[in-house]
Amino acid sequence: MSTGRRVWQLHEAKARFSELFKRARADGPQRVVKQGGEAVMIVPIEQFEQLVERADQPASLAEFFRSAPTGGEPLDLTRKRDATRTIKW
């Protein structure tokens, strides 16, 4: 058998789950496909947690500020105009 990413048929994955588990840990994600085309990916927990962490991050800085908790109050982002000062030359 080759190492690395592999596609498993569901019946094969059920019959050889211990090997599927070991390959996912050693070689990375393993795809399990059902006859109708449905599929799942078996991944090591560390990789899954990284993906979840990235998915929770805002897409952009603007989105981060839009989603920031403000206690229900809208942010006042208007620029304050300071009084001008006279500079002596």
Order of alpha helices (4+ residues) and beta strands (2+ residues): beta-alpha-alpha-beta-beta-alpha-alpha
